[in-house]
């Protein structure tokens, strides 16, 4: 990925092979392919609810189907990326229901640390089951704790210190890599909108723990020019940060709910 940075941009789509506008589970179908004639280069998937031993993720996609779709995308030469909206381990509520002390509770020595390890064990089993035709592991970009500078998730800015978030990120990588022997992951560090390079790097866990640097941004409202200005500034900062830290820059999530502007994709 690092070597092909100069060749252009790889376009991605979440749940691309599972469902789309007006269809679900039609073999070989993809909204991106319907529109452009080809599949996306990057396929995004989500592990939320795997920690609860459920058969479907929080978007209703069965995990066994997801494995099949991941293999399909990989066989086609695509890049696979996986996020995880894990439930709140302290309260049992969703990822979107923060509670004070959640991050502290799952760090080593915390009351929910063992539970968090058990959840990571389940993630490791899933990731280690992702193999190609020759039994080789399928490379995956893993994107934990995304939008970490927002306040809507339990791992967000208002609910833990920068130091606690860094420790959680480092523990997660170390546990999957060194304890569970998961060696086919690249790790993505992922903020939401940010106003400065200082804000972006405030919770950065360190170069040895990160492979990809990215941010999420969605357009809210009809101000296309404001969105263009915001995203341009952030992408410029992101590219500089990625260059300095020798990481791969990525626009990790973006969109415009229901796309009310027909020219948004081509014009904005």
Residue pairs with C-beta under 8 A, 6 or more apart in sequence:
1 79
1 186
1 212
1 248
2 246
2 248
5 248
5 249
10 41
10 42
10 79
11 32
11 40
11 41
11 42
12 40
12 41
12 42
12 43
12 44
12 79
12 81
13 30
13 31
13 32
13 40
13 42
13 43
13 44
14 44
14 45
14 46
14 253
15 44
15 45
15 46
15 59
15 61
16 30
16 31
16 32
16 39
16 40
16 43
16 44
16 73
17 29
17 30
17 43
17 69
17 72
17 73
18 24
18 25
18 61
18 65
18 66
18 69
19 25
19 61
20 29
20 30
20 31
20 34
21 31
23 29
25 65
30 39
30 40
32 38
32 39
32 40
33 39
39 73
39 76
39 78
40 78
41 78
41 79
42 78
42 79
42 80
42 81
43 69
43 70
43 73
43 78
43 79
43 80
43 81
44 81
44 82
44 83
45 57
45 61
45 66
45 69
45 70
45 80
45 81
45 82
45 83
46 57
46 58
46 59
46 61
46 82
46 83
46 84
46 85
47 57
47 82
47 83
47 84
47 86
47 123
47 126
48 57
48 58
48 59
48 83
48 84
48 85
48 86
48 87
48 95
49 56
49 57
49 58
49 87
50 57
50 63
50 84
50 122
50 123
50 126
51 86
51 87
51 119
51 122
51 123
52 87
53 122
55 62
55 63
55 64
56 62
56 63
57 63
57 66
58 85
63 126
67 126
67 129
67 130
70 80
70 130
70 138
71 130
71 132
71 138
73 80
74 80
74 130
74 132
74 138
74 139
75 132
75 133
79 139
79 141
80 130
80 138
80 139
80 140
80 141
81 140
81 141
81 142
81 143
81 188
82 127
82 140
82 141
82 142
82 143
83 143
83 144
83 146
84 123
84 142
84 143
84 144
85 94
85 95
85 96
85 153
86 95
86 119
87 93
87 94
87 95
88 94
88 95
88 97
88 98
88 99
88 102
88 154
89 102
89 105
89 106
89 112
89 115
89 116
89 119
90 99
90 101
90 102
90 105
90 106
90 111
90 112
90 154
91 97
91 99
91 102
93 99
95 153
95 154
96 152
96 153
97 154
98 151
98 152
98 153
98 154
98 156
98 158
98 159
99 154
99 159
100 159
102 154
102 155
102 159
102 160
103 154
103 155
103 159
103 160
103 164
103 165
103 168
104 110
104 160
104 164
105 111
105 112
105 113
106 112
106 113
106 115
106 116
106 168
107 113
107 164
107 167
107 168
107 171
108 171
117 175
120 172
120 175
120 176
120 180
121 180
123 176
124 176
124 180
124 182
127 140
127 142
127 176
127 182
127 184
127 185
128 137
128 180
128 182
130 137
130 138
130 140
130 184
131 137
131 138
132 138
137 183
137 184
138 184
139 184
139 185
139 186
140 184
140 185
140 186
141 185
141 186
141 187
141 188
141 211
141 212
142 176
142 185
142 186
142 187
142 188
143 187
143 188
143 190
143 212
143 214
143 252
144 169
144 172
144 187
145 153
145 155
145 165
145 168
145 169
145 172
145 190
146 188
146 190
146 216
146 252
146 253
147 153
147 156
147 190
147 191
147 192
147 216
148 155
148 156
148 157
148 165
148 190
148 191
148 192
148 203
149 156
149 157
149 191
149 192
149 194
149 199
149 200
149 202
149 203
150 156
150 157
150 192
151 157
151 158
151 159
155 165
155 168
157 203
160 168
162 202
162 203
165 203
165 205
166 203
166 204
166 205
166 206
169 189
169 203
169 205
169 209
170 205
170 206
170 209
173 187
173 205
173 209
176 182
176 185
177 183
177 185
186 211
186 212
186 248
187 209
187 210
187 211
187 212
188 210
188 211
188 212
188 213
188 214
188 250
188 252
189 204
189 205
189 209
189 210
189 212
189 213
189 214
190 214
190 215
190 216
190 252
191 199
191 200
191 203
191 214
191 215
191 216
192 215
192 216
192 217
193 215
193 216
193 217
193 230
193 234
194 200
194 215
194 234
194 237
196 237
197 237
197 240
197 241
200 215
200 237
200 238
200 241
201 241
204 210
207 245
207 246
207 247
210 245
210 247
211 247
211 248
212 247
212 248
212 249
212 250
213 238
213 241
213 242
213 245
213 247
213 248
213 249
213 250
214 238
214 249
214 250
214 251
214 252
215 234
215 238
215 251
215 252
216 252
216 253
216 254
217 227
217 230
217 231
217 234
217 251
217 253
217 254
218 253
218 254
218 255
218 256
218 257
219 227
219 255
219 256
219 264
219 268
220 257
222 260
222 261
224 261
224 264
224 267
224 268
227 268
228 268
231 254
235 249
235 251
238 249
239 249
241 247
241 249
242 248
242 249
256 264
256 268
259 265
261 267
261 268
